[in-house]
Amino acid sequence: MSNQSSLSDQLRALLPEPNEEITAALEKVAQLEHEHSAAVEQARIERAFLLRAPREGLLYPGDALKLEDVVPKLREAGDAEQALEDVFSSLRSSRPYLFAKPPASPANQKLSEPDPERLRSVLKHGSLTRQVQEIRRRNRR
């Protein structure tokens, strides 16, 4: 927590003589403060994970959060960046299906792209090659 005292501590300091009911209410306030700080910490960790997920190529960050115990790992770690790096490398090795395929080299990517002119030709003339089509035309005459 921060250097400021918590709300429950401030309330205890203001009350001269707390009775059992007030003490129980102050304990409930302290419990709610603790739950709130834990929820804020968890949200901060999940946000850091979700912000880094696109850079890592993670396709399903919500699923990864559920499958891997990310929050406890990052909460216990001292260095958040190194912990995130470790979590993503662990996810990449244990669950590679959650990630996009690594980008191909530009040359391989160009070769794998379909040629639009060739596709038009195939669609226009069917799946037969031009040579087979010429042979068919000659045989029809």
C-alpha positions as a Markdown table, in Angstrom:
| # | Residue | x | y | z |
|---|---|---|---|---|
| 1 | Met | 0.0 | 0.0 | 0.0 |
| 2 | Ser | 1.0 | 3.6 | -0.2 |
| 3 | Asn | 2.5 | 5.8 | 2.6 |
| 4 | Gln | -1.0 | 7.0 | 3.5 |
| 5 | Ser | -2.8 | 5.1 | 6.2 |
| 6 | Ser | -5.8 | 3.0 | 5.1 |
| 7 | Leu | -9.3 | 4.1 | 5.6 |
| 8 | Ser | -9.9 | 1.6 | 8.3 |
| 9 | Asp | -6.8 | 2.9 | 10.2 |
| 10 | Gln | -8.1 | 6.5 | 9.8 |
| 11 | Leu | -11.5 | 5.4 | 11.2 |
| 12 | Arg | -9.9 | 3.7 | 14.1 |
| 13 | Ala | -8.0 | 6.8 | 15.0 |
| 14 | Leu | -11.2 | 9.0 | 14.8 |
| 15 | Leu | -13.2 | 6.8 | 17.1 |
| 16 | Pro | -12.5 | 7.3 | 20.9 |
| 17 | Glu | -13.8 | 4.0 | 22.2 |
| 18 | Pro | -15.0 | 1.5 | 19.6 |
| 19 | Asn | -17.5 | -1.1 | 20.7 |
| 20 | Glu | -17.9 | -4.6 | 19.3 |
| 21 | Glu | -20.2 | -3.5 | 16.4 |
| 22 | Ile | -17.9 | -0.8 | 15.4 |
| 23 | Thr | -14.9 | -3.1 | 15.6 |
| 24 | Ala | -16.6 | -5.7 | 13.4 |
| 25 | Ala | -17.5 | -2.9 | 10.9 |
| 26 | Leu | -13.9 | -1.7 | 10.9 |
| 27 | Glu | -12.6 | -5.2 | 10.3 |
| 28 | Lys | -15.1 | -5.6 | 7.4 |
| 29 | Val | -13.8 | -2.3 | 5.9 |
| 30 | Ala | -10.2 | -3.5 | 6.3 |
| 31 | Gln | -11.1 | -6.8 | 4.5 |
| 32 | Leu | -12.8 | -4.9 | 1.7 |
| 33 | Glu | -9.7 | -2.6 | 1.4 |
| 34 | His | -7.5 | -5.7 | 1.1 |
| 35 | Glu | -9.8 | -7.3 | -1.6 |
| 36 | His | -9.9 | -4.0 | -3.5 |
| 37 | Ser | -6.1 | -3.7 | -3.5 |
| 38 | Ala | -5.8 | -7.3 | -4.7 |
| 39 | Ala | -8.3 | -6.7 | -7.5 |
| 40 | Val | -6.5 | -3.6 | -8.6 |
| 41 | Glu | -3.1 | -5.4 | -8.6 |
| 42 | Gln | -4.7 | -8.3 | -10.6 |
| 43 | Ala | -6.2 | -5.8 | -13.1 |
| 44 | Arg | -2.8 | -4.1 | -13.5 |
| 45 | Ile | -1.0 | -7.4 | -14.2 |
| 46 | Glu | -3.7 | -8.6 | -16.7 |
| 47 | Arg | -3.5 | -5.2 | -18.5 |
| 48 | Ala | 0.2 | -5.5 | -18.8 |
| 49 | Phe | -0.2 | -9.0 | -20.2 |
| 50 | Leu | -3.0 | -8.0 | -22.6 |
| 51 | Leu | -1.0 | -5.0 | -23.9 |
| 52 | Arg | 2.0 | -7.2 | -24.6 |
| 53 | Ala | 0.0 | -10.0 | -26.2 |
| 54 | Pro | -0.3 | -8.5 | -29.8 |
| 55 | Arg | 3.4 | -7.9 | -30.0 |
| 56 | Glu | 4.1 | -11.5 | -29.1 |
| 57 | Gly | 1.6 | -12.7 | -31.7 |
| 58 | Leu | -0.8 | -14.2 | -29.2 |
| 59 | Leu | -4.1 | -14.9 | -30.9 |
| 60 | Tyr | -6.2 | -15.7 | -27.9 |
| 61 | Pro | -5.0 | -13.6 | -24.9 |
| 62 | Gly | -8.1 | -14.2 | -22.8 |
| 63 | Asp | -7.7 | -18.0 | -23.2 |
| 64 | Ala | -4.1 | -17.7 | -22.3 |
| 65 | Leu | -4.9 | -15.9 | -19.1 |
| 66 | Lys | -7.2 | -18.7 | -18.1 |
| 67 | Leu | -4.9 | -21.6 | -19.1 |
| 68 | Glu | -1.7 | -20.2 | -17.6 |
| 69 | Asp | -1.5 | -18.8 | -14.0 |
| 70 | Val | -0.2 | -15.5 | -15.2 |
| 71 | Val | -1.2 | -13.3 | -12.3 |
| 72 | Pro | 0.5 | -15.3 | -9.5 |
| 73 | Lys | 3.7 | -15.6 | -11.6 |
| 74 | Leu | 3.8 | -11.9 | -12.3 |
| 75 | Arg | 2.8 | -10.9 | -8.8 |
| 76 | Glu | 5.7 | -12.9 | -7.2 |
| 77 | Ala | 8.3 | -11.7 | -9.7 |
| 78 | Gly | 10.4 | -8.7 | -9.0 |
| 79 | Asp | 11.1 | -7.6 | -12.6 |
| 80 | Ala | 7.8 | -7.4 | -14.4 |
| 81 | Glu | 9.3 | -7.2 | -17.9 |
| 82 | Gln | 11.5 | -10.3 | -17.4 |
| 83 | Ala | 8.5 | -12.1 | -15.8 |
| 84 | Leu | 6.4 | -11.3 | -18.9 |
| 85 | Glu | 9.1 | -12.5 | -21.2 |
| 86 | Asp | 9.3 | -15.8 | -19.2 |
| 87 | Val | 5.5 | -16.2 | -19.3 |
| 88 | Phe | 5.3 | -15.7 | -23.0 |
| 89 | Ser | 8.2 | -18.1 | -23.7 |
| 90 | Ser | 6.5 | -20.7 | -21.5 |
| 91 | Leu | 3.2 | -20.2 | -23.3 |
| 92 | Arg | 4.9 | -20.4 | -26.7 |
| 93 | Ser | 6.6 | -23.7 | -25.8 |
| 94 | Ser | 3.7 | -25.4 | -24.0 |
| 95 | Arg | 0.8 | -24.0 | -26.1 |
| 96 | Pro | 2.0 | -23.0 | -29.6 |
| 97 | Tyr | -1.6 | -23.1 | -31.0 |
| 98 | Leu | -2.4 | -19.9 | -29.1 |
| 99 | Phe | 0.1 | -18.0 | -31.3 |
| 100 | Ala | 0.1 | -16.8 | -34.9 |
| 101 | Lys | 2.6 | -18.5 | -37.2 |
| 102 | Pro | 5.9 | -16.6 | -37.4 |
| 103 | Pro | 6.0 | -14.4 | -40.5 |
| 104 | Ala | 7.7 | -15.9 | -43.5 |
| 105 | Ser | 10.6 | -14.3 | -45.2 |
| 106 | Pro | 9.6 | -11.7 | -47.9 |
| 107 | Ala | 10.7 | -14.0 | -50.7 |
| 108 | Asn | 8.8 | -17.0 | -49.4 |
| 109 | Gln | 5.8 | -14.8 | -48.7 |
| 110 | Lys | 5.8 | -13.5 | -52.3 |
| 111 | Leu | 6.1 | -17.1 | -53.7 |
| 112 | Ser | 3.2 | -18.3 | -51.6 |
| 113 | Glu | 0.9 | -15.5 | -52.7 |
| 114 | Pro | -1.4 | -16.5 | -55.5 |
| 115 | Asp | -0.9 | -14.8 | -58.9 |
| 116 | Pro | -4.1 | -13.0 | -59.6 |
| 117 | Glu | -3.7 | -13.2 | -63.4 |
| 118 | Arg | -3.2 | -17.0 | -63.2 |
| 119 | Leu | -6.2 | -17.3 | -60.9 |
| 120 | Arg | -8.4 | -15.4 | -63.4 |
| 121 | Ser | -7.2 | -17.7 | -66.2 |
| 122 | Val | -8.0 | -20.8 | -64.2 |
| 123 | Leu | -11.4 | -19.6 | -63.3 |
| 124 | Lys | -12.1 | -18.5 | -66.8 |
| 125 | His | -11.0 | -21.7 | -68.5 |
| 126 | Gly | -11.5 | -24.2 | -65.7 |
| 127 | Ser | -8.7 | -26.1 | -64.1 |
| 128 | Leu | -7.2 | -27.3 | -67.3 |
| 129 | Thr | -4.0 | -25.9 | -68.6 |
| 130 | Arg | -3.8 | -23.8 | -71.7 |
| 131 | Gln | -2.2 | -26.6 | -73.6 |
| 132 | Val | -5.0 | -29.0 | -72.9 |
| 133 | Gln | -7.5 | -26.4 | -73.9 |
| 134 | Glu | -5.7 | -25.9 | -77.2 |
| 135 | Ile | -5.7 | -29.6 | -77.9 |
| 136 | Arg | -9.4 | -29.8 | -77.2 |
| 137 | Arg | -10.2 | -26.9 | -79.6 |
| 138 | Arg | -8.1 | -28.6 | -82.4 |
| 139 | Asn | -9.9 | -31.9 | -81.8 |
| 140 | Arg | -13.3 | -30.3 | -82.0 |
| 141 | Arg | -12.8 | -29.0 | -85.5 |
